[in-house]
Structures are given as structure tokens and as C-alpha cells.
Amino acid sequence: MNLFDVYPLNNIEIVKASGSAVWDADGQEYLDLYGGHAVISIGHTHPHYVKRLTDQLNKVGFYSNSVLIPLQAQLAEKLGQVSGKTDFQLFLCNSGAEANENALKLASFYNGRKKVIAFKGAFHGRTSLAVAATDNPKIVAPVNETDNIVFLPHNDEAALENAFAAYGNEITAVIIEGIQGVGGIREASVSFLQKIRSLCDQYNAVYIADSVQCGYGRTGQFYSHDYAGVDADVYTMAKGMGNGFPVAGISIAPKFKPWHGMLGTTFGGNHLACAAALAVLEIIEQDNLMKNAGQIGAYLINELKQIEGINEVRGRGLMIGIDLPEDKSGVKKNLLFKYKIFTGEAKPNVIRLLPALNLTKDQADQFLNDFKTALKG
Ligand SMILES: Cc1ncc(COP(=O)(O)O)c(C=O)c1O
């Protein structure tokens, strides 16, 4: 049997990892500023994480949501505390797409409506409704197509106001990334998020903050949407939540009332997933990682902005986009194969930095030096 060949691969096998370093099968070390796509939040193989998962696996790895799993309540408590949303409720699932799917479903259950506002450049996942709310027709199968999603221009307050004025009573939810990741590191403006909040309040629509990539402390605040100073109704999260263990969740405002069977999943919130997610939050808190992400990120952004030959540097904290001119399209590959630095990318020519939140200043400097040389070459 062959693998279903859907991923373009780099010819590198990673066999060992620690913090922001990874090693290939030949023993070559790399600096990891990609974090396996924003997933590695507390660094690879963090000792506390490894111990918590190992200890849990030795007790019980999995049982379904038909029995008491106190780790779930501990996780909810800790997440409320670290995110600052202590009165919110937690539903656990397994991936970012599933989190968004559940958030949209919850919104529709809540107000009984069907229309979803999403934005140009958005990526919300590949399941049916999440992919329909994703601005990429290529990955929307005919069966996923729906008239229920309306795409509006990003950060365009007038367009949003017009949409609500025209059919506000049909709108179930507005879904928006705090910073578009796949879309090329484009931040939602503070005033745009505030406008979403006030229009959703006015029309009883649900404000869904997709924090799958930009959340979990990456920007220096727990949710990057927090920079707008207003709460969303539902926050979706995944990637950094388990530092590589597949776990996702939605944080739900108190006004939503659950009923048995409303949402559900077999694997969501299992013992190992909760142990992984708890270990991540413990380290984020204990090692002050949100502060570090904010500081090292600001340093990187500031230094990158001084470099000539870049179109634009965008982002916040450790979610950074370096928009390069067309003729520099080889830089990302050179960083990987010549300078041994993993980075992410976004179309057409953006290098995305999504490292672990405990990236050090020395590692940031190593990147800056090599990047400057790579840019010249
Ligand atoms: C903002 C955002 N939402 C949702 C998703 C989907 O997450 P998953 O791949 O875990 O389904 C992603 C993945 O890249 C994402 O960046």
C-alpha cells in the first residue's frame, strides 16, 4: 500500500528534537522556527511535558466521555486562569477544523440562524463548514459548497456594516482569525474586531475568534484577539494547545447553555490529551512564555524592519511574516538547506516564523544573521 500523496515533502527525516532544535537522520542539527506549523509551543520534548505524558500513559491513556475524567475540569480551570476567561466553558475536541466546525454549529444552535460571515484570505480548516468558510475554492469540494457563507473584505468596516444592515437577522456568526496565518500574516485591526463585537451584540450574532494559529500565547497575549480589548463569544484553539499531541478546544462564553448530546466526540478530552494540554499551560505560566513571545517577537520584528530588500514585515509576537520580493523566492529553501533553519511560508512569497514561545534571543540573533546573508545571496 502507498501513502495517499497529498503533501509536498522536504527530503528530511527528523529523528530527534529538543527545545527549538531538531536533528535529521544524519545527525545534522536545525534551528526550528516553524514549530511543525505553529504546533510546538513549549519547545520539543520539554521534560515536564514528557514526564506528564509518560506518567499519565502509565496510569490510563484513554477512556471515553462516558465516565468522569477530572483532568478535563483541571484543564478547564487552568485554561480559564491562563487565558483570563475564567467564566467561559470548555469543550474539547481534536483538531482546529473540528474546533471551528463545533463553534459554527454552536452559534447556529444558539440563534437558530444559518448565514456565516467570513473574510477574504481566511483559513479555518478542511471539514465541511470550516472549509466552506475558508477562502480557497481549490480545497472546497462540491459537497462542501454552501450559500450560507458570505465572504467580505478583511478589515473593511463599511462592508461589514452594510452586510449587517442588509441581512443582520439571518447572520448566525462572524468568524475571524486574530492574525491570518495561511493568508500571509495579516492582522485584524483593533477597530475591526471592536466593530464585529458591537454588530454581533446589536444583531445577536456570535463572534467566533479563530485562535487556532494565532492563539495560545503566541503573540504575547493568550488570544491575539485580546489586543482589541473586547471578548469574543467563542475562541477556537488547537495547534499550540498540546505541543504536538492532537488536542483542540473551544472556549465558550457563559451565555451559551449546553444540553446533553449537543456536541460530542470520541477522542476529545481523553486522559493523554488533557495531560499534554495541562503540561503546556503549566510551562507557559511557570516560564512566563507569553511575555517571552511578546519580547523576542518584538525584537525580531524590529530588527527585521531595519533590513533592506524586504517588502514588508508583518505580525505580532512570535507570529511573523516576512514578505519578500519575487526575485527572493529562493530564500526560504536556502534557509533550510544551506543555513539549516526551518521556517514556514505563505503564498506568494512570505516567510512565516512560528517558533516555540521560549525561543531565546541568541536563537533569534542566529536567525537574523543567517537571514541577512541568505537575502544577499
Ligand atoms: C487559523 C486556522 N484555523 C484552523 C486551522 C485548521 O486546523 P487543523 O489543521 O488542526 O484542522 C488552521 C490550520 O492551519 C489554521 O491556521
Ligand as a Chemical Component Dictionary entry (heavy atoms), coordinates in Angstrom:
data_LIG
# 
_chem_comp.id                   LIG 
_chem_comp.type                 NON-POLYMER 
_chem_comp.pdbx_formal_charge   0 
_chem_comp.three_letter_code    LIG 
# 
loop_
_chem_comp_atom.comp_id 
_chem_comp_atom.atom_id 
_chem_comp_atom.alt_atom_id 
_chem_comp_atom.type_symbol 
_chem_comp_atom.charge 
_chem_comp_atom.model_Cartn_x 
_chem_comp_atom.model_Cartn_y 
_chem_comp_atom.model_Cartn_z 
_chem_comp_atom.pdbx_ordinal 
LIG C1 C1 C 0 -6.389 29.713 11.608 1  
LIG C2 C2 C 0 -6.552 28.227 11.406 2  
LIG N1 N1 N 0 -7.749 27.669 11.673 3  
LIG C3 C3 C 0 -7.949 26.356 11.530 4  
LIG C4 C4 C 0 -6.950 25.515 11.089 5  
LIG C5 C5 C 0 -7.207 24.039 10.931 6  
LIG O1 O1 O 0 -6.557 23.335 11.903 7  
LIG P1 P1 P 0 -6.345 21.736 11.739 8  
LIG O2 O2 O 0 -5.346 21.545 10.641 9  
LIG O3 O3 O 0 -5.847 21.299 13.088 10 
LIG O4 O4 O 0 -7.669 21.154 11.401 11 
LIG C6 C6 C 0 -5.688 26.057 10.808 12 
LIG C7 C7 C 0 -4.585 25.189 10.332 13 
LIG O5 O5 O 0 -3.609 25.607 9.761  14 
LIG C8 C8 C 0 -5.481 27.448 10.961 15 
LIG O6 O6 O 0 -4.301 28.017 10.688 16 
# 
loop_
_chem_comp_bond.comp_id 
_chem_comp_bond.atom_id_1 
_chem_comp_bond.atom_id_2 
_chem_comp_bond.value_order 
_chem_comp_bond.pdbx_ordinal 
LIG C1 C2 SING 1  
LIG C2 N1 SING 2  
LIG C2 C8 DOUB 3  
LIG N1 C3 DOUB 4  
LIG C3 C4 SING 5  
LIG C4 C5 SING 6  
LIG C4 C6 DOUB 7  
LIG C5 O1 SING 8  
LIG O1 P1 SING 9  
LIG P1 O2 DOUB 10 
LIG P1 O3 SING 11 
LIG P1 O4 SING 12 
LIG C6 C7 SING 13 
LIG C6 C8 SING 14 
LIG C7 O5 DOUB 15 
LIG C8 O6 SING 16 
# 
